[in-house]
Amino acid sequence: MRRILLLVHPTRPEAQETAALVSDELRRNGVTPIGEEDVDGDDVELAIVLGGDGTILRAAEVIRGRGTPLVGVNLGHVGFLAESEVEEAVDVARRAVARDYVVEERMTLDVTITFPDGTVQSNWAINEVSVEKDDRSRMLEVAVGIDGRGLSSFGCDGVVLATPTGSTAYAFSAGGPVVWPDVEAMLVVPNSAHALFARPLVVAPTSTMAVEILARSFSGAQVWCDGRRRIDVPPGSHIEVVRGAEPVRIARLHTAPFTDRLVRKFDLPVSGWRGGGS
């Protein structure tokens, strides 16, 4: 029996209506749509996600460790992680039935936090691990290091450690570069840093990025993984981020290059482009 996970934004009426259409199309073709409460094994061949990027991130949590690819149908605003728009939802179901898609793997991040008392906590992210101040009235004092070497220390609102997939999310808002998703790299983006050398950095996928919450900080910080999972960290904590051991698998239905997606999502002006002439 073929099973496809259908994960739907919980409050949008449009998502519920679209889910009914997708479910009918799957059942008509002998495929059983299931909800996240029925994900109990490794036999879920695909996850169809109806919602924005937040719903897709939730789906990635549900299927983590199973190797299941996911495809997003955008019901949000920008929806960079989504592959299709809502009017294409039934076609997505048809192509899922026909297995008419290719799977690409996207880099993730693994984060390890060592607390002053020596205890350790781990987590992961698709887009970014963000270290943020927990006292809005004061700066967060941090030291940043790469590959076991100190690089700089400064006061800031926070530091964003991102994948190429996450370069168009929080890292972009903090002033980081847009990185094509097939580039093998990671980003370090200081947020509102009070320092001369506090520019966004692009580091190797084999690097270890580190942020230390300095003891002179008046308060601690919050570590957010994809803006969904929060860990409170006191001064003296050490945060290390490396390339994740488990990638997220995205089902691609379209062959258009990332440039086209960037232009469409940000509504970028391309008038005057002549396509290859100088």
N, C-alpha and C positions, 0 to 999 in steps of 0.2 A: 504494500500500500504506500503510495506516494503522499508525503505530507509537506505542506508549505506553511510556515509561520506567517500569520497576518497580524502585524502589530500596528495599532491605530491610536492616533492622538485621542486622549480620553474625553475631551470636552468640546471639540469642534463638531457641530452637526454635519458639516460637509464631509468630514472624515468618516463618520458613521455611515452616511449615505453611499460614499464611494466604496467603503468596505463591503457593503451588501452586494454591490455590483461585482466586485472582484471575487468575493466568495462564490457567487452564483456561477461565474465564468470558470472558476477552478473546479467546482463540483460537476459542472456540465461535461468536463473533460476528464473526470475520474480522479481528480486530485483532491485530497482532504485538506481544507484550511483549518489551522489550529490556532489557539491563543497561547499567550506566554505561559499560562498555567498548565498547558499540556506538553511543554517542552521537557521531556523526561528521558531523552536518549540522544544518540548521534545520528538518527535517521531523518532529521529535518533537512531537506535538500536546499532550501532557500528561505530567506525571510523577506517578505514584502512589507515595507514600512510606509504608512500613510501619515504624513505630518511634516514638520520642519526638521531642522538639524537636531534639535533637542530630542525629538522622538527617535531619530536614527541613532543618536548616542545611547538612548535607553535600550534600543534593540541590540546594539553591540554588547551591552552588559548581559542581556538575556542569553545570547548565543555564544558568549565568550567560552573558549575551551572546547568548542564543538566543530570548528572548521567550517561552519555554515556561512556561505556568502549572503550578503544582504543587498537589496535594491531599494532605493528611496523614491517615493512619489511625493513631490513637494506640495505641501499645503501651507507652507510658512511664507516668509518674506523673501530672503535671499536664497536660502536653501542650497548652499554649495555642495553639501554631501549628497543631495538628491540627484537621481539620474533622469527623472522624467517629471513632467508637470501633471496636475490632477486630471486634465482632460485626456491624458494618455493612459490612465490607470487600467482600463480594461485590456488595452493592447499589451501592457506590462504583464498582465495575468496570462494572456495568450502566449506570449513569448516565454514566460516562465514554464508553462505546460510543455512547450516545444523544446525547452532547454536551449533557446536561441539567445544566448548571451555568452560573454567571455568574462572571466574572473580576473581582476587585478588585485594585487596585495599592496596594502598601504602600511607604511611604517607606524608603529605605536611607540609609546614611551613607558618605561618601567621606572618608578620612583621609590627610593629607599630613604626613610627619615630616621636619623639617629638622634635620640633625645639626650639631654644632659645627663640623665641617670643611666644611660647605656642601653635603654630599651630601644627596639627597632620596630618600625611599622612600614609596610610596603603597599603600593597601589599602582595604578596604571592609567594611561590616557591615550586617546586617539589624536585629539587636537593639541592640547597643551596642559602643562603643569604650571600653575601660576602661584607665585609666592606673594602674598598681599599683606599689607599692614592691617592690624586689627584695631588700631586706634586712629580714627580719622583726623584727629587734631595734631598728630605727631608723625614725623618721618620714621620709616623703618630703616635701621642701619644694618647693612649687609656687606659681606665679602663674597665675591664671585671667583670661582676657580674653574679651570679647564684641565682635564687630564692630570689631576693631582697637584697642579701648580696654581698659586694665587695669581689672579689677574688684576683685580681692582676692588676697592671698597668705597662705598658711598651711601648717602641717605637717599631714599626713594619712596615712591608709593608701592613699588613691588618689582618683581622680575618675572617675565614670562619665558618659559622654556617650551618650545613648540616643535612640531613636526612640519614638513611641507604641507600636509593636509590642513594643519591648523594655522598656516601662515595667513589665511584669509579670514581668520576668526579674531580672537582676542589679540594675538600678536600684531595683526594689521592695525587694529585700533590703537595700539600702543606705539605705533610708528615703525613696525617691522616691515621687511620686504615681502612681496608676494613671491613664493617659490613654487615652481611647477611641481605637481605631485609625484612625478617620476624621478625627481632629483633626490639623490641619496645624501641627505644632510639634516642637521638639526639647528634650531635657532635659539639664541639668547637675546632677549629684548628687554632692557631696563625700562621701567615705566616711571616717567617724571623724576629722573635721577638728578641729584645736585652734584654733578661732577663733570669735568672736562671730557674725560674718556668714558663715555657711557653710551656708545653707539650700538645699534643692533649687530650681532655677530652671527656668522654662519660657520658652523663647525662640522667636522667629519662625523659620519654615522657611527664610527667606532669610538668617538670621544666620550668622556664622562664629564657632564656638566654638574657643577656644584654651587650651592648657595648656602652660606652660613649666616644665621641670625646672630649678630654680634652681641656680646654681653652688655655693651653700652646702650643697646636699644632700650628705650623707656618701656616698651611693651613687646609682646611676641608677635607672631604672624599667623596667618591662615594659609594653608596649602590647599588649593582647589584643583582637582583633576577633572578636566573638561567642564568645569563649572558645576559639577554634579555631586562630587564627593569631597567633603571638607575634613581637613585634619588640622587641629590647633597645635601650633608649635611655639614653645617658649624661647626666650633668648638663650643662646648656647647650643641650639639645635643645628644639625648638619643635614642638608638635603642633597641627595645625589640623584641625577636623572641620566639614564642611558637608553639606547635603542631597545625597544621592547622585544622580548623573546617571541611573542605571538603577534603576528600582523593581523589587521582587520582585512577581511576579504570583501571586495565590492564587485557586484555583478554589473557589468557595463553593457548597455543596450545600444549605445551610439558610438560612432567612431570619430565624431568631431573632436578636433584638438582642444586642449585646455584654453588656448587663446580665445576661441569662440565662446566658451563658457564664461570666461572672465568679462568679455565685452557684453554678453547678454545679462549677466547677473548685476553688473555695475552700471549698465546702460552707458557704456563708454562711447564717445564720439569717434567714428572712424572715417568720416568724410574727408576726402583728399588722399586717402590711401590708394595707390595705383597698382599695388600687387606685383612687385618685383622690379620696377623701373627705378632708376635713380635720377 
